[in-house]
Amino acid sequence: MLIDARSLPDGSRITADVVIVGSGAAGLALAGEFAGSALTVCLLESGGEESSPEVNALSAGQGRLHGPDGVQLPCDDYLVESRERSLGGTLNLWGGKCAELDGLDFEEREWIAHSGWPLDKAELQPCYARACALLGIAPFDARQRAAVPVVALNGERRFTTALRTFSDLTGKLAGEKFHRYKYAVANQPNVSTYLHANVLDLVLDEAGQALRHVVFGTLDGRRHVAQGRVFVLAAGGLENPRLLLNADSQQRGGLGNAHDQVGRCFAGHGLLRFLAGNDQPPAVVEYAPGAAQRLGLYLDKDPRAVQGIFTLSRAAQRRDALAGFSATLEPVVQQDGKDYSPVYFSIEQQPDRESRLSLGAQRDALGLRRLVMDWRFNAADRDSFARAVALFAAELEQAGIGRLHYDADALRFVEVLETARHHIGATRMSDDPREGVVDRDCRVHGTANLYVAGASVFPTSGLANPTLTIVALALRLADRLKSQLRERGGVATSREWAGAA
Ligand SMILES: Cc1cc2nc3c(=O)[nH]c(=O)nc-3n(C[C@H](O)[C@H](O)[C@H](O)COP(=O)(O)OP(=O)(O)OC[C@H]3O[C@@H](n4cnc5c(N)ncnc54)[C@H](O)[C@@H]3O)c2cc1C
């Protein structure tokens, strides 16, 4: 059932078994898992059915991108442009590119500080399969791998092509599929979806350990309360930490922040492009005669066929103490009788406590303090990138494929960095509350019934585009919540009262 929160009488109180904040990839996947069950769900979404500049302005803040050499670039616009506040969230904008994290991404890598997830890939694998089904793509299993051949650059030594597939569950494609999906979840009889419902505060009970209710409000000034048995923040990788930090009236520094972890280790993926228009020499592969054809990338220029995304193998990452790295060879162009591919590089950003989100003094139209984002790419990122790119160039030559032309001195880094719209790590998962914000079940440390869904819980980013993993983790969380609620028994009836808040 879709309800416009602006139509509720001021001071309404809503109850449900599960209260979910945000209707993006995570929130919809989670709510969808409860569809048809005896449990009631209240989905609170800041936006309406369509995109609105006034609503998206609630995401504004102050952003600074820091390079390893002290260079700083303002990036305020990124905070608004890299996400969407309306039904379906940023799925309305995303490109649909899906990939699983690698098994190594979950492991503790002694050469990367703060690496290691409290779960391994095997544990997540069944949820990855369900996430693929939900997003309408083939599972990344042996059959799919066999169907799309892997191209090794130099005898499988260091670089092989990576599998990426595209979901068409996106608002960017014309067609009804995404439209049907988001409305199907939002309109389930046991799911009440409130639009224009902005969560403003998270309120604990007297003991200070369980969340009693969230306060939500509308831009026209009404305030309401949603009460639940469990609560999930699925407001996106930037807004999840912002909500926890803003909820500081009962606990200093905000919820889950007893050890100053909320907002720390913010990471994304950096794409390094060397474009002529950027005052940089382009990075290109100049192929040896016939090598481009032998390599056989971008057959038929179909992005769903073998793509030229060469990723660094696990063995090479271990041996050379490198973070995740890939080089994407774009479709071949011919010039003066020679074959070339423009290249761009993607890097995994290593967790850095100083790369962080915090609250500034400015407030949004609803009174929430706005974000300050100090997003740092540090010397370890630059060092890992520089060594990986040199290895890639050497492998290309040794394999007789061609030469990589790039200007190593031009690696001033943040100036050529295109930041992917992936918001990772700022409520990271760890069994140790001194190292993270949520535990392995995505429950906020120090609370009994508050959970987080989204890329903000990833302890490390890996190289894969995050949404498939966001959805897989949301499905896993739904399983946990269902059994927890069943164990405790009793089912709340979704209700609204006016004037009782
Ligand atoms: C242009 C673009 C292209 C992308 N391409 C890809 C890609 O190809 N592959 C990939 O994996 N990822 C891609 N991404 C990233 C991907 O879109 C996100 O990782 C994903 O959508 C995040 O899902 P989420 O549910 O965590 O957050 P969101 O989808 O951002 O949803 C959060 C929801 O919470 C709501 N909300 C926020 N605050 C509040 C509040 N206080 N109260 C109530 N509701 C609130 C928001 O309105 C929003 O609807 C892309 C992103 C962009 C912008």
The ligand as a Gaussian input file, in Angstrom:
#p B3LYP/6-31G(d) Opt

LIG

0 1
 C       24.753000       7.062000     -12.303000
 C       24.978000       5.849000     -11.421000
 C       25.344000       4.642000     -11.999000
 C       25.564000       3.521000     -11.188000
 N       25.874000       2.330000     -11.799000
 C       26.043000       1.229000     -11.046000
 C       26.292000      -0.041000     -11.668000
 O       26.349000      -0.167000     -12.888000
 N       26.465000      -1.123000     -10.844000
 C       26.382000      -1.018000      -9.479000
 O       26.530000      -2.032000      -8.789000
 N       26.111000       0.165000      -8.876000
 C       25.939000       1.277000      -9.625000
 N       25.636000       2.469000      -9.013000
 C       25.495000       2.490000      -7.539000
 C       24.124000       1.928000      -7.136000
 O       23.112000       2.690000      -7.690000
 C       24.024000       1.922000      -5.603000
 O       25.073000       1.112000      -5.116000
 C       22.712000       1.345000      -5.064000
 O       21.588000       1.850000      -5.742000
 C       22.605000       1.673000      -3.578000
 O       21.434000       1.078000      -3.047000
 P       20.905000       1.453000      -1.586000
 O       19.599000       0.796000      -1.426000
 O       21.976000       1.178000      -0.597000
 O       20.757000       3.053000      -1.604000
 P       19.786000       3.955000      -2.500000
 O       19.416000       3.250000      -3.740000
 O       20.446000       5.269000      -2.623000
 O       18.449000       4.064000      -1.654000
 C       18.370000       4.773000      -0.453000
 C       16.938000       5.271000      -0.297000
 O       16.814000       5.799000       1.013000
 C       16.055000       6.985000       0.963000
 N       16.425000       7.802000       2.113000
 C       17.580000       8.445000       2.340000
 N       17.545000       9.097000       3.513000
 C       16.322000       8.868000       4.043000
 C       15.674000       9.272000       5.234000
 N       16.286000      10.054000       6.138000
 N       14.402000       8.862000       5.441000
 C       13.758000       8.073000       4.543000
 N       14.342000       7.658000       3.399000
 C       15.601000       8.042000       3.149000
 C       16.438000       7.617000      -0.357000
 O       15.448000       8.506000      -0.790000
 C       16.577000       6.400000      -1.256000
 O       15.392000       6.085000      -1.921000
 C       25.420000       3.611000      -9.784000
 C       25.036000       4.839000      -9.212000
 C       24.810000       5.943000     -10.013000
 C       24.402000       7.246000      -9.382000

